[in-house]
Amino acid sequence: MRTKISAVAIGLALVAVLAGCTPPEAAPTTPTETSDSQMRGVSSIAVVGDSMSVGMAACGSRDACPEASWALGTDPEVESIRARLGGDSIAPLSLARPGAVVADRITAVEKAEGKSADLVLVAIGTNDVCTSSMDKITPVDEFGRTYADLLATIRAGVPEAPIVALSLPDISQLWEAGRSDSKIVGLWNQSPSCRTLLGDADSDAAADEERRASVMETLAGYNASIIEACAAVTECTTDDGAVNQITFSLDDISTADHFHPSASGQAKVAAAAWPAVQKALGG
């Protein structure tokens, strides 16, 4: 039997304010945008993710830097989702682990017995394609089934909590940004990380170009699968590809490993995710 995360549902009443009468022939007024103050209240946030969500290498070393996490961080320059929703008043729950793939996050969610979360952020899947070799990539159809199982497991644990399922970043920008720098290429060649994309990073051979194209085609398939899986779950909101559409510069990539987002990169992820969070909470 699955263990469950207890949900805390806090609702804020929405008040409709009626304006004065509109004279005949007058053009209809434009509806007032919903403000952040009308969003559903949040007292605890969970993030289901990988190294990006623990701020890996975001603070100048190769270590995790949770304060710089786009999701739960406290660094004011990042302006994380937790910070935007209330900061220290919101209890954080990190179900993120470096190297995590979608399948092992199902187990992590199941083991989160007794933990509360009334908003769940899901940012997982890059490690399913960013692997040590092409034969270890998770096929798109398998990814879709497993991601759907993950969302179903989350929903079973927190029946009333909104879920925000984020698209995966365009990792080809990582290669584009660093491939012309011999120092960065040298570090990539010494690292086991993401050989599917970063292996032989300075090579223009047809086989290497085909490999990279295959990786990006798979990633696009994953992002389509995320949309489909989220649509099948109640109160699940996607970011409409916002994270995937982020433009990263070299400044947005960690100088410690030239692989993970820097603090400024984490800030871009938080900014891209925020509209989906607002939508999920009714704002």
C-alpha positions in Angstrom: 0.0 0.0 0.0 1.4 3.4 -0.9 2.3 5.7 1.9 0.8 9.2 1.7 1.9 12.7 2.2 -0.7 14.6 4.2 -2.1 17.6 2.3 -2.9 21.0 3.9 -5.5 22.8 1.8 -5.9 26.5 2.6 -8.4 28.4 0.5 -8.7 32.1 0.2 -12.2 33.5 -0.6 -12.4 35.4 -3.9 -14.4 38.6 -3.7 -16.2 40.0 -6.8 -16.4 43.8 -6.9 -19.1 45.2 -9.1 -18.3 48.4 -11.0 -20.8 51.2 -11.7 -23.2 51.0 -14.6 -21.9 51.1 -18.1 -23.5 53.7 -20.3 -25.3 52.4 -23.4 -23.0 52.1 -26.4 -19.9 52.0 -24.2 -17.2 49.5 -25.0 -17.0 46.6 -22.6 -14.5 47.0 -19.8 -11.4 44.8 -19.7 -11.5 42.2 -16.9 -9.2 43.0 -14.0 -6.2 40.6 -13.7 -6.2 38.3 -10.7 -3.7 39.4 -8.2 -1.2 37.3 -6.2 -3.2 38.1 -3.0 -6.1 36.0 -4.5 -3.9 32.9 -4.9 -4.5 29.8 -2.7 -2.5 29.9 0.5 0.6 27.7 0.8 2.2 26.6 4.0 4.4 23.8 2.7 6.1 23.1 -0.7 7.6 19.9 -2.0 9.9 19.6 -4.9 10.4 16.3 -6.8 13.6 16.7 -8.8 17.3 16.1 -9.5 20.5 18.0 -9.0 19.1 21.2 -10.4 16.6 21.4 -7.6 19.3 21.0 -4.9 21.3 23.9 -6.4 24.2 21.6 -7.4 27.3 23.7 -8.2 25.4 26.9 -8.1 27.6 28.5 -5.4 31.1 28.2 -6.9 31.9 24.7 -5.8 30.8 21.2 -7.1 28.7 20.7 -4.0 24.9 21.1 -3.6 23.9 24.6 -2.7 20.2 24.4 -1.5 20.1 28.1 -0.7 20.4 28.8 -4.5 17.7 26.3 -5.5 15.1 27.7 -7.9 12.4 25.9 -5.9 13.2 26.1 -2.2 16.2 28.4 -2.0 16.7 31.4 0.3 19.2 33.4 -1.8 17.5 36.7 -2.6 19.2 36.9 -6.0 17.5 33.7 -7.0 14.1 34.6 -5.8 12.9 31.0 -5.5 9.3 29.8 -5.7 9.3 29.4 -2.0 10.6 33.0 -1.5 8.0 34.4 -3.8 5.2 32.6 -1.9 6.3 33.6 1.6 9.9 32.4 2.3 10.6 31.2 5.8 6.9 30.9 6.6 6.6 28.0 4.2 7.9 24.6 5.2 10.2 23.0 2.5 10.2 19.4 1.6 13.0 18.3 -0.8 12.4 15.1 -2.7 15.3 15.9 -5.1 18.5 14.1 -5.4 21.6 14.5 -7.7 21.5 12.0 -10.5 17.8 11.2 -10.0 15.7 9.8 -12.8 11.9 9.7 -13.0 11.6 6.1 -11.9 13.4 6.5 -8.6 11.4 9.6 -7.6 8.3 7.4 -7.4 10.0 5.5 -4.6 11.1 8.8 -2.9 7.5 10.0 -3.0 6.2 6.8 -1.6 8.7 6.9 1.3 7.6 10.5 2.3 5.3 9.2 4.9 3.8 11.8 7.3 5.3 14.8 5.3 2.9 17.6 4.4 2.8 19.5 1.1 0.1 21.7 -0.3 2.0 22.5 -3.5 4.2 20.0 -5.4 6.8 21.2 -7.9 8.0 18.5 -10.3 11.2 19.1 -12.3 12.7 15.7 -13.3 13.7 13.9 -16.5 17.0 15.4 -17.7 19.0 12.5 -16.3 16.9 10.0 -18.3 18.4 11.4 -21.5 21.6 12.9 -20.2 23.4 9.6 -19.5 26.8 8.0 -19.8 25.9 6.3 -23.1 23.2 6.3 -25.8 22.0 2.8 -24.9 21.2 3.9 -21.3 18.7 6.6 -22.5 15.1 6.0 -21.3 12.9 5.5 -24.4 10.3 8.2 -24.9 7.3 5.8 -24.5 8.8 4.3 -21.3 9.5 7.8 -20.0 5.9 8.8 -20.6 4.5 5.8 -18.7 6.9 6.3 -15.8 6.2 10.0 -15.6 2.5 9.4 -15.5 3.0 6.9 -12.7 5.0 9.5 -10.8 2.2 12.1 -11.1 -0.3 9.4 -10.0 1.7 8.6 -7.0 2.0 12.2 -6.0 -1.7 12.7 -6.5 -2.5 9.7 -4.3 -0.4 11.1 -1.6 -1.7 14.7 -1.7 -5.2 14.5 -3.2 -5.9 18.2 -3.0 -2.5 19.8 -3.6 -1.8 21.5 -6.9 1.0 19.9 -8.9 3.2 22.0 -11.2 5.0 19.9 -13.8 7.9 21.8 -15.4 9.3 21.2 -18.9 12.9 20.1 -19.2 15.6 22.7 -20.1 17.1 22.9 -23.5 20.4 21.2 -22.7 21.7 21.8 -26.2 22.5 25.3 -25.1 25.0 23.9 -22.6 26.9 22.4 -25.5 26.6 25.5 -27.7 27.8 27.8 -24.9 30.9 25.8 -24.1 32.0 23.8 -27.1 34.4 26.6 -28.4 36.2 26.9 -25.1 39.0 24.3 -24.9 39.2 24.4 -21.1 35.5 23.6 -20.8 35.7 20.9 -23.4 38.6 19.4 -21.6 36.6 19.3 -18.3 33.7 17.7 -20.1 35.9 15.1 -21.6 37.2 14.2 -18.1 33.6 14.0 -16.7 31.2 11.0 -16.9 28.3 13.4 -16.9 26.0 13.5 -19.9 28.2 11.8 -22.4 25.2 11.5 -24.7 25.4 15.2 -25.4 28.8 16.4 -24.2 31.0 13.5 -25.4 33.5 14.6 -28.1 32.0 18.1 -27.6 34.3 19.8 -30.2 33.6 17.2 -32.9 31.6 18.1 -36.0 31.7 14.5 -37.3 28.5 13.3 -38.8 28.1 10.6 -36.2 28.5 13.1 -33.3 26.0 15.5 -34.9 23.5 12.7 -35.3 24.0 11.6 -31.7 23.3 15.1 -30.4 20.2 15.5 -32.7 18.9 12.2 -31.4 19.3 13.4 -27.8 17.4 16.6 -28.5 14.7 14.7 -30.3 14.3 12.4 -27.3 14.1 15.5 -25.0 11.4 16.9 -27.1 9.5 13.7 -26.8 9.9 13.8 -23.0 8.5 17.3 -22.9 5.4 16.2 -24.9 5.0 13.3 -22.5 5.0 15.7 -19.5 2.2 17.7 -21.0 0.2 14.5 -21.8 0.7 13.0 -18.3 -0.2 16.2 -16.5 -3.4 16.6 -18.5 -4.5 13.2 -17.1 -4.1 14.3 -13.5 -6.5 16.6 -11.6 -5.1 20.0 -10.5 -1.9 19.5 -12.5 -0.5 22.5 -14.4 2.4 22.6 -16.8 4.6 25.6 -17.6 3.7 25.5 -21.3 7.3 24.9 -22.2 8.6 28.0 -20.3 11.7 26.3 -18.8 12.5 24.7 -22.1 12.4 28.1 -23.7 14.9 29.7 -21.3 17.9 31.2 -23.1 21.0 30.5 -21.0 24.3 32.3 -21.4 27.7 31.2 -20.0 27.1 33.3 -16.9 24.0 31.1 -16.2 26.2 28.0 -16.1 28.3 27.1 -13.1 32.0 27.8 -13.4 32.6 24.9 -11.0 31.5 22.2 -13.4 30.3 24.0 -16.5 27.3 21.7 -16.4 24.7 22.9 -13.8 22.9 26.2 -13.6 24.7 29.0 -11.7 22.8 31.2 -9.3 21.7 33.4 -12.2 20.7 30.3 -14.1 18.6 29.2 -11.1 17.0 32.6 -11.0 15.9 32.2 -14.7 14.4 28.8 -13.9 12.4 30.3 -11.0 11.2 33.2 -13.1 10.1 30.8 -15.9 8.3 28.5 -13.4 6.5 31.3 -11.5 3.6 31.9 -14.0 2.7 28.2 -13.9 2.7 28.3 -10.0 0.5 31.4 -10.1 -1.9 29.7 -12.4 -1.9 26.5 -10.3 -2.8 28.5 -7.2 -5.5 30.5 -8.9 -3.5 33.6 -9.4 
